Amino acid sequence: MLELQNVSKTFNPNTVNQKVALNGVSLTLKDGDFVTVIGGNGAGKSTMLNAVAGVFPIESGRILIDKTDVTSLPEYKRAIYISRVFQDPMMGTAASMGIDENLALALRRGKRRGLRWGITAKERAQYKELLATLDLGLEQRLTTKVGLLSGGQRQALTLLMATLKKPKLLLLDEHTAALDPKTAVKVLEMTEDIVRRNNLTTLMITHNMKDAIAHGNRLIMMYEGRIVIDIAGEDKKKLTVEKLLDLFSKVSGSDEADDKLLLS
């Protein structure tokens, strides 16, 4: 479903501020893979997600989504394949619009707009059913302005909106980092449930190694713009934070794993 073929990206090339963010990254995700991505600051995690989303061009390599080469496509054209949830809960919703209106926008993604009644009774019933799965009581607050919701409620709604029309690829960019620990756990549980129920191919960046181990069927770790660890299946299920740190030290040739990785 996703292929990165020898992708490289350098910021500020040929200057004193030159930074190699991606150094020949190759990665293949099968349909339905849920991959967690970890690494220290500057490892290349967010750069990789932004490269996939088309936020900026890459210097070399190819990016394919469902066998379609999107390397030269701008961000807005890649949006037909990709849904994304950001770290900031405020970025995925329209604060001045109601919950139902936000969901209606998500449902109409990619469709032509016309002059007809905005939200039908059938749609409202559908929204209530979907919101009930979040177990946050939002199904009783359909017309509430989204700006009045808590950060966790907005992030849960954003997640629902991002998956309302099944995307080829779901990108989660530290989407629980701005939430308190209890709310973050709840949103991660929702994420796991939605991804599994819809068989979504997903890339999830996190700084929390426990979360990276607990969720998804595959884990990759990045270091200095490269993928240095790729673990899936039974091997991932046996992982602990201590084993992962030890493995990182061996493959990176660094004994400073605790300094390089941010542990929650």
N, C-alpha and C positions, 0 to 999 in steps of 0.2 A: 504493500500500500504506500510505503514511503521509501525512497532510495536516495541516499546522499553518496555521490561518487567523487571521492578525492576533492572535497570542498575546502577551499582556502579563503581566508579573509584577513586583510591587514588594515589597521586603522593608521592614518597619518603616515603613509609610506614615504620613505626617503627624507624623513625629518628626525629631529632628536626625540620626538614623541612617538616614533614608530612602535606599534604594538601588534604582534602576530596573534590574532584572536582565534583563528581556526587554521590548523596546520595539516592539511590533507585528510580531513575527516571523511570516513566512509561508514555508512550505517544503513542497514536494511530492516524495515519493520514489516512483518506479515500482517495480513488482515486480522484485526482483533487483538493485536499485541498492545499491552499496557506497560509502557517502559518508563521507569523512574530514572531521573538524571540528577546526579550529585557531583559535587566538586567544590573547591575553594573559590574565593573571589578571584575573578579574572581567569578562571579555568576555561571559559568558552561556552558555558551552558546557555546563557541568554542570547549570546551571539548566534549560536546554532539555531535556536528557535526563531530568532529574527530573520536569519537567512532563509529558513524554510518558509516563513510567512511573507517574505519579499520586502521586508522593511528597508533593506539596503542590498545593493548588488554584491555578488561575490567575484573574486578575481579569477578563480579557476574552479573547474569541476562542474558537476551537473546535479540537479535536483529533480526527481520525478515523483509525482503523486498519482497512484493508481496507473502507472505506466505512461503517464502524460508528462512530457518534459516541460516544467514550469520555470526553468532557470532564468529565462529572459522576460517572464511575465511580471508586471508591476503588482504591488500589493493588492490593489482593489480587484484585479482579475483573478488572483489566487483565492480570493474570498469565497468563490463558489465551491472550493474544495475544503476550506479550512474554517474551523471555529476556534475562537481563542478566549481564554479567561485570564485576566491580568491580576497582578498582585494587589492593585488598588481596587477595592470594592466599588468605588465611585465610577470606574471607567466602563463598566459593562451595561449600564442601565441609564435611562433618561429620568432624572430626579423629579422633574416637574410633571411627569405623566403617571397615570395609575398603573397598578400591577397588570391589570387586564390589557391596557394599551401597550405596555412594554412587550407582553407576550404576543399581542397581535402583530406588532412590528416583526418579531422574530419568526412568527408563522408565515409571514408574507415575504420572507427573505428570498430574493431571486425571482419574485413574481412581478408582473406588470401591475401598477396601481391604477385603479379606476374610480369613477365617481359613483360609489354605492355605499350602502349602510356599513359603517365601520366594523362593529363587532356583533356577530349574530348570537342568538340564544344558544345555538348548538356549540359555538366556540366557547362561550362562557362556561357551559357545562364541561367542556373538555379541559379548560383551564383549571376549574375547580378540582377535577379528578387528578390532574397532574400535580397541582400544588399540594394536594392532600398527601401525596407520596413523600413530600419533604418533612411532614410531621412538625410544621412550624405554625400552624393555624392560619396561614396566609390565604387559604381557600375561602375564609370568611371575610377577607379584607380586599376583595378584588379591585375596588375603586380607590383604595388608599394610595396616595402619592408615594412613589418609591423613595423619595428623599426623606420620608419619615421613618423608614425602616432602619434597623441596626445594620452594622457592617456585615455580620454573618448572614442575616436575612437577605441582604442585597447580593452577597456572593452566591448564596444558594439559588436565588432567582436568576442570576447571571448564568450559572451553570445549567439551569433548566432551559434558559433561552438559547444558549449555545448549542444545545443538543436537541432542541425541538424539531428542527429539520436535520436529520442525521447527516453529519459531515463525513467526508472521506477521512479527515484527520482532525483530532482534537488536541490543541496545544494549551497546557496549563502552566503558566509562568509564575511559580511560587504563589499560587492562588490562595493559600492559607497563611502566608507570612504576616499579613497585617491584622490577623484575627487573634483574639485571646486564646489560650491553649484549649479550653473546653469547647469553644465554638469551632476552632480549627479541627478538632477530632470529629465533630458532628459533620462538618463540610466534607472532610475526607471520606467519611462513611457514605455520605450521599454520592460522592464522586465514584467510589468503588461500585456502588449499586447501579448508578446510571450507566457507567462504562460497561459493566458486565451485562446488564439487561439489554443494552442496545448493540453489544459487540463492537464497540467503538475502538478504532486504532488511536492510541493516545500516547503523547509524550508529556510527562509531568516533571518539571524542575522543582527540586526541593533542597533546602539546606539541612533538613532534619534527616539524619541517617536512619533513625528508627522508622520514620515514615517511609523512606525509600525502600527499606527492607520489607516492611509490613504490607505494602501495597504493590499491585501489579504483578505480572508474570516474568518480568525481566528488569535488570538494573544495570545501568552503565555509569561509570565514573570518568570524569574528564580532568585532565591535568595539562596545563600549558598548551591549550588548544588541540589536544589529542584525546581520543578515547583510550584509556589505559586499562579499564576493567569492563567486562561484558559478561554478566552472569544471568542465567535463566533456569527455569524449571526447578528440579529438586535441589540443585546446588544453591539456588537463591533462597529456598525455604529453610536451608540449614544455616544461613548466614546469621552472624551476630555483628554488632558494632565493632567489637574487638577483633574478630576475624577479618572484617572489611578493612579496618585500619592497618592491620598487619599485612594484608594483601596489597593495599595501596603502597605501603612502604617498600615492598619488594619490587613491584612493577614500575614504580616511579624512580626508584633508586634514591629516595629521600627518606630520612629518618625524622622529618618534621611534619608528619601527617597531622598531628594535633593542631599545629599552627596553621596549616594550609586549609583545613576543613573546619567549617563552623558547625559546632554540635549544639543542638538544642537540649 
